[in-house]
Amino acid sequence: MPIALRNAVDDDESSEASYRRITPAEFAKLDPNTVTLLDLREPADFAAHPVEGAINAPLDPLAHVLKTVPTDRTVVVYCAQGWWSEEVAEILADRGYDVASLDGGFQGYLDYLETHHD
């Protein structure tokens, strides 16, 4: 499923790499077989609320983990609240990745799930 997203960097800054933001609703519909999910939360949070197919990349070993992130598909980055994932999304975009950051972080996704029961 393609990700219909907004650019996080103004179009006037076309010389700079940009990343996109996705909503929790879009995140809920992602197929983990078609994107790389990069979870920046701490290992305990990752274990408490796992996301199928996600790669855990907390702050400490982040540089090492980034070397292993596939370049052949979209990378969706998220953290607990969304601030850190935007920073990492910008780093990945600067390195040429097709990348999106989850608006509101994992907490926004949990809030979405609470209000949208299937």
Buried (B, 14 or more C-beta within 10 A) or exposed (E): EEBEBEEBBEEEEEEEBBBBBBBBEBBEEBEEEEBBBBBBBBEEBBEEEEBEBBBBBBEEEBEEBBEEBEEEEBBBBBBBEBEBBBEBBBBBBEEEBBBBBBBBBBBBBEEBEEEEEE
